[in-house]
């Protein structure tokens, strides 16, 4: 019975968070440095970018003409002039300063002539004209964006708010100790989700390992259906159907949909930084590390006029640490194709109140088929599901 209670607790926590949200090259020389501007790669015909004293220098024409600047070079003064509709940048080779619209800026590394090409320090110059510059160390690529990492994250949320359906692969690992037993649990699953009205179908396999015992494996099907003023969760476990009914009006759904596009989201994120780019399932993405104030987020939800606190008690999130996570955002659509969260520290105190010591809780959700997910069909046998009370987390 102890094992079963712990298994049900594991699945309940996993479902709560699920619903809420190679090629290896060997070379003696480092890979060439690349530059992308708002997701498009800059092609350098001869002189490549280089690193001098820890700063990336790029051919002036290669990058700035690509970005729409007019580039003039005065060979006598050894000065480059970069002109756009809004900016005039003047930078002289071997000098420690440059000007943007007449304002002087200091350089850690001066512009230089290398192989008869004028090479400019890309970060300092581009930041002076309003761009954001990030270094992708794994791919040795300079990422240039016309928006900040925070703006990218917020725009991605807005894009996701317009998604009507998607499919996901879910992977979780949890290690917890309760009533003298330590469990190592892995959960894998697949799901299809439709947003308005809500319809979600998920199949999950849980494998639980307890020292001194045979591994426990269990398959589970879950369906979440929005019907009228209720959200009904149907579960098929060990040959039996059960269901839980939770208050969830259309007005609440509408408020939650608006949350992703509101200014409130900007107040919930405490930091965001682009740490690289990666190809996920054939999709080019930006990899963004971010931190969210989960207690503030839950507090905001608890303050909704339509009663989100009836669905989940908000006081369990009081004092909870910020969530630190990574999201992979598609460069073309801005959809969130993968999110990875380490929730151990976030959940530790709440689990401790239930007598559980949580040491590992890692979750990764990879999503595809945006706006084209397979339909969710509730099996006929679910009509005989036995109603059970919602677990008090």
C-alpha positions, 0 to 999 in steps of 0.5 A: 500500500505504501508503494501504491500511494507513492506511485499515485503521488508521483503520477499526480505531481507529474500530470500537474506539471505536464498539463501546465506547462549526431553529428560529431566532427573531429578537427585539429583546428577550431570550427570557423566562427559564424554569424546569424542575424535574426536567424539568417546566416551571414556568408563571408566570401574571403576573410572570416570572423576572428577572435582577438583578445576574447572579442569577435571581430567581423569584416565590416562589409560582410555583416553591416551591408547584410544588415542594410547599412551603407558602408564607406571606407576612407583609406587615408583616415583609415576610417569606416562609416556605417550609415542607416536610416537611424544611425551613423557609426564612425570607427577608425582602425587601431583607435580605442573609441568609436562614435554612434550618432556623435556619442563616443563609445569605448572599445576593449579591442580596436578595429583592425586591418587584417588581410586587407579587410577592415575588422570591427568588434561586433558586439560593441558596435551592434549594441550601440545601434540597438541590437542584442548580441549573444555568443553560442559557444557550442556552435562558435556562432555570434547570434545577432537579434533585433530583439532582446532575449526577454522580448524573444521569450515574450513573443514566443509566448504570444505565438504559443497563445495562438496555437490551437493544438500540438503533440508532445513527448514527455520525459521525467525522472524523479528520485524521492524518499518517503516512509523509509523507501527511496524510489527512482522513477522514470516516466515517459509519455506521448500526448495530443493537446487541443486548446479551445475547447480543451481536449488532451489525450496522454499515454504514459509508462512509469517505471519505479525502482526501489532497492531490494524490490523488482522494478514496478512498471505501470501503463496509464492513459489520461484524458482531460476534457473540458465540458461546460463549467468543468474539467474532467480528467479520465484515467485508465490504470491497471484495467480500471477507469476513474475520473476526477472533476474540477471546476473550470469555466469557459471564462477561466479558459479565456482569462488564461489564454489572455495571460500569455499575451498580456504585460503580466508575463513580463513581470513574471520572468526575472531573467532570460538569455540566449545561450545558443542555437540548436536543431531540434527535430529538423527545426532551427531553434534558439536556446534560451535560459530563463527564470520565472517567479513561480510564486508570483505566477501562481499568485496571479492565477489565484487572483483571477476573477473566475476562481483558478484557486478552486482548481488548485490551492494557491497557498502550496506555492508560497515561498517556492523558489523561482523556476530555472528552465531552458526553452528551445524557440523555433526561429521561424514560427517562434513556437516552443518546440522543447522545454526542460525544467529542473524542478527539484529545488522548486518542489522540495519544500512542498513535498517535504510537507507531505513527508517526502524528500525530493532529490531529483525532478527533471522534466523535458517536453518536446512538441511537434505538429503545431496546429495539426495534432491528432484528434483526441477521442475518449474511449467508450469505456470511459463512460463507466469511470468511477468518480474519485476525489481530487488529490490534495497536493 
